[in-house]
């Protein structure tokens, strides 16, 4: 600069500032990445690549190494182990008095219900409860018929008999297993990490969902708890520990196996605890002190839960694709049968053992194959269960809920979405099972199947734009399937599809009617509304464009760089809306109102001022149509004064 304070070469100065800002645009994002980088291991596909690979003999990655997780503070108050709230009212009833107190019904993990499920019309969906995230864990049922299950949204739910929510409690981390209920109506459930906090086993009062105590572990709890006759809670974790806790949350004993534990422990008639590990072994523990009674080696992971027959025989499946029958006194092999690994084995009313993967095997107590059933996908978490009359129910990863007769023939079938959830049966003969959908958006459901009156569900309300397709969804519940669907869209147009798409040619509020007929010709209707409006206006900022502006003149046209402005600038925009037309366009700079224009071409002058903190600014143009809708366009520019 000269003594006068004026720049000797204004053009060089402008070029210098321009280059400085271009370099800054590239450099600033790098310097503004403050803090440590974080990664989240809440990738369902990555987790299930590990969690659901029952049919492979060797998987070594655990997908948890070198992952930094930012802690999340829960809104729930969670007490540490040993700090116990006032006990709820206790009762003297046995845990097995409730219709479905733990995974696969009982401590033997037979999956065997004492209730009949064939009251006609059977196998119809009565209701479904919608969760915000995938549903892998199963439900348990208390004596009042209330269902309890966790969801991957980190909440534990209590659901009434009619499918409404009684209460829900946030447990910070994902719930991926099935709870268990003890004789005092306290529920136990473990979590898998979602926030980097310690995973925990929670004790929760079933009457109101408050936490009694929580017990921390150092790794995921996929294992569903089992409860002994003395109230001891048994479960495993991904660090390979078997935990035995007193009902007050204190440790009774712990034992470390050689690898991950994902299955649930089963308890034999003499109290022996049986649980498998990814070290290829099934363990038998004395319940009092946790010493090993015996260890049974297989040719692969024992990741599924074992079950126990009425004579005490222990059954387990291994990744070597065999179902093993093991003598309980000494842990030696009684027999083994190929079943292609897969889901947890369970036992029907006549002693038949059910296990398999893409084929369900029915195995006689002597190890011979009774029958097989295939064709509807792999059985992963949808563990088979059976009713009093011997009907077998299970879910598949291909989305089917299957009911089989005791002779292995198909009884009925429903498509419910990917099923990783073990079913449960209540005293009314209703069957409950979870499922999940990935499209159009991730969601989980708890389905109730049984018998009931015909009911239509049109969902809604719906909203859309003129001449734009709208997706409608319909469902039928109760009655006797199959259903037929008939839609009246309120504009003299109809459809016989269950989930049709429809386009309205004019605006308005339309009354939509869904009529359903069941297999006996009974019918019922449900109504919804559809609100159709014109689309909002179209608006575009046409000036400034890429280049350098000096005193409102584009001195250097350069469409590939951000507009760089020195001095005042006239902002121009185009806006249209057919058939309503444009009412006006408002202009803003950095959310500061600059002015409005009611006639095209729409424009406004921005004089601006020096900002010592930033040269980056946002220009906005918001167009309003004559129906009151508005649309905003924006660009980012450099401007110093």
C-alpha positions in Angstrom: 0.0 0.0 0.0 1.0 3.6 -0.6 0.9 6.3 2.1 -2.6 7.3 1.1 -3.9 3.8 2.2 -5.2 2.9 -1.2 -4.2 -0.3 -3.0 -1.7 0.1 -5.8 -3.2 -2.7 -7.9 -6.9 -3.5 -7.2 -7.0 -6.3 -9.7 -4.1 -8.2 -8.1 -5.7 -7.7 -4.7 -9.1 -9.1 -5.9 -7.2 -12.1 -7.4 -5.3 -12.7 -4.2 -8.5 -12.7 -2.1 -10.2 -15.0 -4.6 -7.3 -17.6 -4.5 -7.2 -17.3 -0.7 -10.9 -18.2 -0.4 -10.6 -21.0 -2.9 -7.8 -22.6 -0.9 -9.8 -22.0 2.3 -12.8 -23.8 0.9 -10.7 -26.9 0.5 -8.7 -26.5 3.7 -11.4 -25.5 6.2 -13.3 -28.8 6.1 -10.1 -30.6 7.0 -9.3 -28.4 10.0 -12.8 -28.3 11.3 -13.0 -32.1 12.0 -12.4 -31.6 15.6 -12.4 -34.5 18.1 -11.7 -38.2 17.7 -13.3 -40.1 14.9 -16.0 -42.4 16.0 -17.5 -45.5 14.5 -20.8 -47.2 15.4 -21.2 -51.0 15.3 -25.0 -50.8 15.0 -24.9 -52.2 11.5 -27.6 -54.9 11.4 -26.3 -56.5 8.3 -22.7 -56.8 9.7 -24.1 -58.2 13.0 -26.3 -60.7 11.3 -23.6 -61.8 9.0 -22.1 -63.2 12.2 -25.3 -63.8 14.2 -27.2 -65.8 11.7 -24.4 -67.9 10.0 -25.5 -71.2 11.6 -24.7 -73.2 8.4 -21.0 -72.4 8.3 -18.4 -74.4 10.2 -15.7 -71.7 10.6 -16.3 -68.0 11.2 -13.5 -66.1 12.9 -14.3 -62.4 12.8 -16.3 -61.0 15.7 -16.7 -57.5 14.1 -15.8 -55.7 17.3 -12.1 -55.0 17.1 -10.9 -51.4 17.2 -14.3 -49.8 17.4 -14.7 -46.6 19.4 -18.2 -45.9 20.7 -19.4 -42.6 22.0 -21.4 -43.0 25.2 -25.1 -42.2 25.2 -26.9 -41.1 28.4 -30.2 -42.8 28.9 -33.3 -41.1 30.2 -33.9 -44.1 32.4 -32.5 -44.3 35.9 -30.5 -47.6 36.1 -29.2 -48.9 39.4 -26.0 -50.8 39.8 -26.0 -54.4 41.0 -26.5 -54.6 44.7 -28.5 -51.4 45.0 -32.0 -52.8 45.1 -35.3 -50.9 45.1 -38.2 -51.9 47.4 -39.4 -55.3 46.3 -42.7 -55.7 44.6 -45.4 -57.9 46.1 -44.2 -61.5 46.0 -46.3 -64.5 45.3 -45.8 -68.2 46.0 -46.6 -69.4 42.4 -44.0 -71.4 40.5 -42.3 -69.7 37.5 -43.8 -72.4 35.2 -47.3 -71.5 36.3 -47.4 -68.8 33.6 -48.3 -69.8 30.0 -44.8 -69.0 28.6 -42.2 -67.9 31.3 -39.0 -68.1 29.3 -37.5 -68.9 25.9 -38.8 -72.3 24.5 -41.4 -72.3 27.4 -39.5 -74.0 30.2 -36.1 -74.7 31.8 -35.8 -77.9 29.7 -36.3 -75.7 26.5 -38.8 -78.2 25.1 -40.8 -75.4 23.4 -43.8 -77.5 24.5 -47.1 -75.7 25.4 -49.9 -77.4 27.5 -52.5 -75.5 25.5 -54.6 -76.3 22.5 -54.3 -74.0 19.4 -56.9 -75.5 17.1 -60.1 -73.6 18.0 -61.7 -72.7 14.6 -61.1 -70.5 12.8 -57.4 -71.0 13.6 -54.2 -69.5 12.2 -55.6 -66.0 11.5 -53.7 -62.9 12.5 -55.6 -61.1 15.3 -53.3 -58.1 15.6 -49.7 -57.0 15.1 -47.7 -54.5 17.2 -45.3 -52.3 15.3 -41.8 -51.6 16.7 -39.5 -48.9 15.3 -36.7 -51.3 14.7 -35.9 -55.0 13.9 -37.4 -57.6 16.2 -35.2 -60.6 17.0 -36.1 -61.5 20.6 -39.1 -63.6 21.5 -42.0 -62.8 23.9 -42.8 -64.3 27.3 -46.3 -64.3 28.9 -47.4 -63.9 32.5 -50.5 -65.2 34.2 -52.6 -62.1 33.2 -51.7 -62.7 29.6 -49.4 -59.7 29.3 -46.6 -60.2 26.8 -43.0 -58.9 27.5 -40.4 -58.6 24.8 -37.4 -56.4 23.9 -36.6 -54.6 20.7 -33.5 -53.3 19.0 -34.7 -49.8 19.7 -33.3 -50.4 23.3 -36.8 -50.6 24.9 -38.4 -53.4 26.8 -42.2 -53.6 26.1 -45.2 -54.9 28.0 -48.0 -55.5 25.6 -51.7 -56.2 26.5 -53.8 -59.0 25.2 -55.4 -56.7 22.7 -52.1 -55.6 21.2 -51.8 -52.3 22.9 -48.7 -51.1 24.8 -49.0 -51.3 28.6 -45.6 -49.8 29.3 -42.1 -49.6 27.9 -38.8 -49.1 29.6 -35.5 -47.8 28.0 -32.5 -50.1 28.7 -29.9 -48.0 26.8 -28.6 -51.0 24.7 -30.2 -53.3 22.1 -32.3 -56.2 23.3 -31.8 -59.2 21.1 -32.9 -62.1 23.3 -35.9 -63.5 25.1 -36.7 -62.5 28.7 -37.6 -64.8 31.6 -40.1 -64.3 34.4 -39.5 -65.6 38.0 -42.0 -66.6 40.7 -42.1 -63.0 42.1 -43.1 -61.4 38.7 -39.6 -60.0 38.2 -38.4 -60.2 34.6 -34.8 -60.7 33.5 -33.3 -59.6 30.2 -29.9 -59.0 28.8 -28.6 -56.4 26.3 -26.1 -56.2 23.5 -24.0 -53.0 23.0 -25.3 -50.0 21.1 -23.7 -47.1 22.9 -20.4 -48.4 24.2 -21.7 -48.8 27.7 -21.3 -52.1 29.6 -23.9 -54.7 28.6 -26.1 -55.7 31.5 -28.6 -58.2 32.7 -31.6 -56.3 34.0 -34.1 -57.3 36.7 -37.4 -55.4 36.0 -40.7 -55.3 37.9 -43.4 -56.5 35.5 -46.2 -54.4 37.1 -44.7 -51.0 36.0 -41.5 -51.6 34.2 -39.1 -50.1 36.8 -35.6 -51.5 37.1 -35.0 -53.4 40.3 -31.2 -53.9 39.6 -28.8 -54.3 36.8 -25.7 -56.5 36.6 -22.9 -55.4 34.2 -20.9 -57.7 31.9 -18.1 -56.9 29.6 -19.7 -58.1 26.4 -23.0 -58.8 24.6 -25.7 -60.9 26.2 -27.5 -62.8 23.4 -28.2 -65.6 25.8 -31.8 -65.8 27.1 -31.8 -66.3 30.9 -33.1 -69.5 32.5 -34.3 -69.5 36.1 -33.6 -72.4 38.6 -36.1 -73.6 41.2 -34.2 -71.6 43.9 -34.5 -68.4 41.8 -30.9 -68.4 40.5 -30.6 -66.7 37.1 -28.3 -68.4 34.6 -27.0 -66.9 31.3 -23.9 -66.6 29.1 -22.1 -63.7 27.3 -19.9 -63.1 24.3 -16.8 -63.1 26.5 -17.4 -66.8 27.1 -18.6 -66.4 30.7 -21.4 -68.4 32.3 -23.1 -66.3 35.0 -25.2 -67.5 37.9 -26.8 -64.7 39.9 -28.8 -64.7 43.0 -32.3 -63.1 42.8 -30.9 -59.9 44.4 -28.4 -59.5 41.5 -25.3 -60.6 43.3 -22.9 -63.3 41.9 -23.4 -66.9 42.9 -20.7 -68.2 40.6 -19.0 -67.6 37.2 -17.2 -69.9 34.8 -15.2 -69.0 31.8 -15.5 -71.2 28.7 -13.1 -71.1 25.8 -15.1 -68.8 23.5 -18.3 -66.9 22.8 -21.6 -68.0 24.3 -24.8 -67.1 22.4 -27.2 -69.8 23.4 -29.4 -70.0 26.5 -28.7 -72.5 29.3 -31.1 -75.4 29.9 -31.6 -76.9 33.3 -32.0 -80.7 33.8 -34.3 -82.5 36.3 -31.5 -82.7 38.9 -30.7 -79.0 38.5 -27.6 -79.5 36.2 -27.0 -76.5 34.0 -26.3 -77.2 30.3 -24.9 -74.5 28.0 -22.9 -74.5 24.7 -19.9 -72.4 23.7 -18.1 -71.5 20.5 -15.2 -73.6 21.8 -17.1 -76.6 20.2 -18.3 -77.8 23.6 -21.4 -78.4 25.6 -20.8 -77.9 29.3 -22.7 -79.4 32.3 -22.3 -77.5 35.6 -23.3 -78.4 39.1 -25.7 -75.6 40.1 -24.4 -75.0 43.6 -20.9 -73.9 42.9 -20.4 -73.9 39.1 -17.9 -76.7 38.9 -17.9 -78.7 35.6 -19.7 -82.0 35.8 -18.6 -82.9 32.3 -17.6 -81.3 29.0 -18.9 -82.8 25.7 -16.8 -82.0 22.6 -18.4 -81.7 19.1 -16.9 -80.9 15.7 -18.0 -77.3 15.6 -19.5 -74.4 17.5 -22.3 -75.1 19.9 -24.0 -71.7 19.5 -27.7 -72.9 19.7 -29.4 -73.6 23.0 -29.6 -77.2 24.2 -32.8 -78.9 25.4 -33.5 -81.7 27.8 -35.9 -84.7 27.4 -38.2 -86.0 30.0 -35.8 -88.8 30.8 -32.9 -86.3 31.3 -31.3 -86.9 27.9 -29.5 -83.7 26.7 -29.8 -82.7 23.0 -27.7 -80.1 21.3 -26.8 -79.1 17.7 -23.3 -78.2 16.5 -21.8 -76.4 13.6 -20.6 -79.8 12.4 -24.2 -80.2 11.3 -25.2 -82.9 13.8 -27.8 -83.2 16.5 -26.3 -85.0 19.5 -28.1 -87.0 22.2 -26.0 -87.1 25.4 -26.3 -89.1 28.5 -26.8 -86.7 31.4 -24.8 -88.7 34.0 -21.4 -88.9 32.3 -21.7 -86.7 29.1 -21.1 -89.5 26.6 -22.8 -89.9 23.2 -26.1 -91.7 23.1 -26.5 -91.1 19.3 -26.0 -88.4 16.7 -28.0 -87.6 13.6 -27.3 -85.2 10.7 -29.7 -82.2 10.7 -27.5 -79.6 9.0 -27.0 -77.5 12.2 -29.3 -74.5 12.5 -31.9 -73.5 15.1 -32.3 -74.5 18.8 -33.6 -78.1 19.1 -37.0 -78.5 20.9 -39.1 -81.5 21.9 -42.7 -82.3 21.0 -45.4 -83.8 23.3 -44.5 -87.4 22.1 -40.8 -86.9 22.6 -40.0 -86.1 19.0 -37.0 -83.7 18.7 -37.2 -80.9 16.1 -34.1 -79.3 14.7 -32.7 -78.2 11.3 -31.7 -75.4 9.0 -33.2 -75.2 5.5 -35.0 -78.5 6.3 -36.9 -79.2 9.5 -36.0 -82.6 10.9 -38.3 -84.6 13.2 -36.1 -87.1 15.0 -37.4 -90.0 17.1 -36.0 -90.5 20.6 -33.8 -93.3 19.3 -32.1 -90.9 16.8 -33.9 -92.1 13.6 -35.4 -89.6 11.2 -39.2 -89.6 11.5 -39.9 -87.1 8.7 -38.5 -83.9 7.1 -40.1 -80.7 5.9 -38.6 -78.1 3.6 -39.3 -75.3 1.1 -39.8 -72.1 3.1 -36.3 -70.9 4.0 -33.7 -71.3 6.8 -34.8 -71.6 10.4 -32.5 -69.3 12.4 -34.0 -67.6 15.4 -37.6 -68.8 14.7 -37.1 -71.8 17.0 -39.9 -74.5 16.7 -42.4 -74.8 19.4 -45.4 -77.2 19.7 -48.9 -77.1 21.1 -50.7 -79.6 23.3 -52.1 -81.5 20.2 -48.6 -81.6 18.6 -48.8 -78.9 16.0 -45.3 -77.4 15.3 -44.9 -73.7 14.8 -41.7 -71.9 13.6 -40.5 -68.9 11.6 -37.9 -68.7 8.7 -35.4 -66.1 7.6 -37.3 -66.0 4.2 -40.3 -64.5 5.9 -42.6 -67.4 6.6 -44.5 -68.4 9.7 -45.1 -72.1 9.3 -47.6 -74.4 11.1 -47.1 -78.2 10.6 -49.2 -81.2 11.6 -47.5 -83.7 13.8 -47.0 -86.0 10.8 -44.9 -83.3 9.0 -47.6 -82.0 6.6 -48.3 -78.3 6.1 -51.3 -77.0 8.1 -51.1 -73.3 7.3 -48.7 -70.6 6.3 -48.3 -66.8 6.6 -45.8 -64.5 5.1 -44.8 -62.1 8.0 -41.2 -60.9 7.1 -37.8 -62.1 8.1 -38.2 -64.1 11.3 -35.4 -64.3 13.9 -37.9 -64.6 16.9 -38.9 -67.8 18.7 -42.7 -68.2 19.0 -44.7 -68.4 22.2 -48.2 -69.7 23.0 -50.6 -68.3 25.6 -53.5 -70.0 27.5 -56.0 -68.9 24.9 -54.1 -70.9 22.2 -52.9 -67.7 20.5 -49.4 -67.9 19.0 -47.0 -64.9 19.1 -44.0 -64.4 16.9 -41.8 -61.5 15.9 -40.6 -60.4 12.5 -38.8 -57.6 10.7 -38.9 -55.8 7.4 -36.1 -53.8 5.7 -38.3 -52.1 3.1 -39.8 -49.6 2.6 -38.2 -48.8 6.0 -36.7 -50.9 8.8 -39.5 -52.0 11.2 -40.3 -54.9 13.5 -43.5 -56.5 14.5 -45.0 -58.8 17.1 -47.8 -60.8 15.5 -50.7 -62.5 17.3 -52.2 -65.5 15.5 -55.3 -67.4 16.7 -59.0 -67.0 16.1 -61.3 -64.0 16.1 -63.9 -61.9 14.3 -63.2 -60.6 10.8 -61.6 -57.1 10.8 -60.4 -54.8 8.0 -57.6 -52.3 8.4 -57.2 -49.5 5.8 -54.5 -47.6 7.8 -54.2 -44.0 6.8 -54.7 -41.1 6.8 -53.0 -40.7 3.5 -51.6 -37.5 1.8 -50.4 -36.8 -1.7 -50.2 -34.5 -4.6 -52.3 -34.1 -7.7 -51.2 -36.5 -10.5 -48.8 -38.3 -8.2 -49.1 -42.0 -7.3 -50.1 -42.8 -3.7 -49.4 -46.2 -2.0 -52.3 -47.7 0.0 -52.0 -50.6 2.4 -54.7 -52.9 3.6 -54.8 -55.9 5.9 -57.4 -58.4 7.1 -57.5 -59.9 10.6 -59.7 -62.7 12.1 -62.4 -64.5 10.2 -61.3 -67.3 7.9 -58.7 -66.7 5.2 -58.2 -66.3 2.3 -59.3 -62.7 2.1 -60.4 -60.6 -0.9 -59.9 -56.9 -0.9 -62.0 -54.1 -2.5 -61.0 -50.4 -2.4 -63.1 -47.4 -3.2 -60.9 -44.3 -3.4 -63.7 -41.8 -3.2 -63.2 -40.4 -6.7 -65.3 -43.1 -8.5 -62.2 -45.3 -8.9 -61.7 -48.8 -7.3 -59.1 -51.6 -7.0 -59.2 -55.2 -6.0 -55.5 -55.3 -4.9 -54.5 -55.6 -1.3 -51.9 -52.8 -1.5 -52.9 -50.7 -4.5 -51.4 -47.5 -5.9 -53.8 -44.8 -7.0 -53.4 -41.3 -8.6 -55.8 -38.5 -8.0 -56.3 -35.9 -10.8 -57.6 -33.1 -8.6 -57.2 -31.7 -5.1 -59.5 -32.4 -2.2 -60.2 -34.6 0.8 -61.4 -38.1 -0.2 -63.1 -40.7 1.9 -61.5 -44.1 1.2 -63.3 -47.4 2.0 -61.7 -50.8 2.2 -64.1 -53.8 2.1 -62.8 -57.3 3.0 -64.5 -60.7 2.4 -63.2 -63.8 4.1 -63.3 -67.4 2.9 -66.9 -67.9 4.1 -68.1 -64.7 2.4 -68.3 -62.7 5.6 -67.4 -59.0 5.0 -66.4 -55.9 6.9 -65.1 -52.4 6.1 -62.7 -49.8 7.3 -62.4 -46.2 6.3 -59.5 -43.7 5.8 -59.1 -40.2 4.4 -56.8 -39.0 1.7 -55.8 -35.3 1.4 -54.7 -34.3 -2.1 -53.1 -30.9 -2.8 -51.2 -29.3 -5.7 -47.4 -29.4 -5.5 -45.6 -26.4 -4.1 -44.1 -23.8 -6.4 -40.9 -24.3 -8.3 -38.2 -21.7 -7.6 -34.6 -21.3 -8.8 -32.0 -18.6 -8.1 -30.7 -17.5 -11.5 -28.3 -14.7 -10.3 -25.6 -14.7 -9.1 -24.0 -17.6 -11.0 -20.5 -19.0 -10.7 -17.8 -16.3 -11.2 -16.5 -13.1 -9.7 -18.8 -10.0 -9.2 -17.5 -6.5 -8.6 -20.0 -3.8 -7.9 -22.9 -5.9 -9.4 -20.9 -6.7 -12.6 -19.8 -10.3 -13.4 -16.2 -9.4 -14.2 -15.0 -13.0 -14.5 -17.6 -15.6 -15.7 -16.5 -18.9 -14.2 -19.4 -21.4 -13.9 -17.4 -24.0 -12.0 -16.6 -21.9 -8.9 -18.8 -20.5 -6.1 -20.0 -17.0 -6.8 -17.6 -14.5 -5.3 -19.1 -11.0 -4.7 -17.5 -7.6 -3.9 -20.0 -4.9 -3.2 -23.8 -4.9 -3.7 -25.5 -7.6 -5.8 -28.9 -8.0 -7.4 -30.4 -11.4 -6.6 -32.8 -12.8 -9.3 -35.0 -15.8 -9.2 -37.7 -17.5 -11.3 -40.8 -19.1 -9.8 -43.8 -20.9 -11.2 -46.8 -22.9 -10.1 -49.5 -24.3 -12.4 -52.4 -23.7 -12.1 -52.3 -21.6 -8.9 -49.7 -19.1 -9.9 -47.1 -17.2 -7.7 -48.2 -14.7 -5.0 -44.7 -13.4 -4.2 -41.0 -14.2 -3.6 -39.1 -13.3 -0.4 -35.3 -13.0 -0.4 -33.0 -13.6 2.5 -29.2 -13.5 3.2 -28.1 -15.6 6.2 -31.8 -15.8 7.3 -31.9 -12.0 7.3 -34.9 -10.7 5.3 -33.8 -8.6 2.4 -37.1 -7.8 0.6 -40.0 -9.2 -1.4 -41.1 -9.0 -5.0 -44.6 -9.7 -6.4 -44.0 -9.7 -10.1 -41.7 -11.6 -12.4 -38.8 -11.5 -13.0 -38.3 -11.6 -9.2 -35.3 -9.7 -7.8 -33.9 -8.0 -4.8 -30.7 -6.0 -4.0 -28.3 -7.2 -1.3 -25.9 -4.6 -0.3 -24.3 -6.4 2.6 -21.6 -5.5 5.1 -18.1 -6.7 6.1 -18.3 -9.8 8.3 -15.0 -10.3 10.1 -15.9 -13.9 11.1 -16.8 -15.4 7.7 -16.9 -14.7 4.1 -19.3 -17.5 3.4 -23.0 -16.6 3.2 -26.3 -18.2 2.2 -28.8 -16.6 -0.2 -32.4 -17.8 0.0 -35.4 -17.2 -2.2 -38.8 -18.5 -0.9 -41.6 -18.5 -3.4 -45.3 -18.6 -2.3 -48.1 -19.7 -4.6 -51.7 -18.4 -4.4 -52.7 -21.5 -2.4 -50.3 -20.7 0.5 -47.7 -23.3 -0.2 -44.0 -22.2 -0.3 -40.7 -23.6 -1.6 -37.2 -22.4 -0.9 -34.1 -22.3 -3.1 -30.7 -21.5 -1.8 -27.1 -21.0 -2.9 -23.8 -20.4 -1.0 -21.6 -17.5 -2.0 -18.5 -15.6 -0.9 -19.1 -12.0 0.0 -16.8 -9.6 2.0 -18.6 -6.3 1.6 
